Amino acid sequence: MGTYITRRLLGMIPMLFFITLAVFLMMHAAPGNAFNSILNPNIKDPQALIASLEKQNGLDKPLWWQYIHWIALFFTGNWGFSFAEHAPVITLVGPALRNTLILSVLAEVLTLAIGIPLGVFQSRKPYSAFDYTTSVVSFILFSVPYFIFAILLIYVFAIHLRMFPAQGAVGTGPGAGSLFDHIYHALLPAIAIALSYLAFYSRNTRGSMLEVSRKDYVRTAYAKGLNGSTVFSKHVLRNALIPLITFFGLDIGNLVGGAVILEGLFTYQGMGLLTISAVNNRDYNVIMATTIIFAIAVLLGNLLADVLYAVVDPRIRYN
């Protein structure tokens, strides 16, 4: 297993290289640059000032030099300077990544804690009134985009009941509040995400449980005289969870970079909001840093899914 994980980690290097290269080339192919959006239009001869700033920051050099220079600095911990925010990129990305991780973990915990048990209960009594009722609710939840839930949650719990703040993150500065404050502010956007995702997990858990419960080895276990709880825990539930591991691994990457609209609605100061601002301002260094973090999250999520396969199913080995 250790060799397999090491191979996969080494395999991420060329993938990250091509991802960063593609984003770098796309950003430089677009018209304008970060200085066009931040300079005061009343400045005399702005083009001369832009040319001067580009020269100071090495943006007048060939693209290959700029890319290699950025890669070399990135791996030494120097992620460059944000021209739009006038701050080192790492001081912007660090707090934003922390906020997004809090939101992602909270949303994933809520999703798994409700979605999987709901799917299990549905499969234990299939085609019952409970199964039909929860299935209809699940389809409704799954078909509604999560930003609709976000708007409803803001109206009910933030504006009408005043139980939660309408704005997501406490902040990103040094006095940004305790972990409890962050969780309190992240709860509404996390619930909005979980409402959509739990339907997906409950439906897949139900289907997987029903499929496994019809397997020959399950019938054999019952024929051997094992009680229902033992068969369920050792033979049905464990094997039914294997397909869900794939979704779980992909969710990790999606949650880190996928809640862009939601972060905008809640003004949640996470990676999504930071990336939108950087794209609007053509802030190259911030875009490159957030892109590589999104890519690493997706790759690590896939790696975690592969490792969990072997943990859940001992038949799977990677040696």
Secondary structure by P-SEA (a helix, b strand, c coil): caaaaaaaaaaaaaaaaaaaaaaaaaaaacccccccccccccccaaaaaaaaaaaaacccccaaaaaaaaaaaaaaccccccccccccaaaaaaaaaaaaaaaaaaaaaaaaacaaaaaaaaaaccccaaaaaaaaaaaaaaaccaaaaaaaaaacccccccccccccccccccccccaaaaaaaaaaaaaaaaaaaaaaaaaaaaaaaaaaaacaaaaaaaaacccaaaaaacccccccaaaaaaaaaaaaaaaaccaaaaaaaaccccaaaaaaaaaaacaaaaaaaaaaaaaaaaaaaaaaaaaaaaaaccccccc
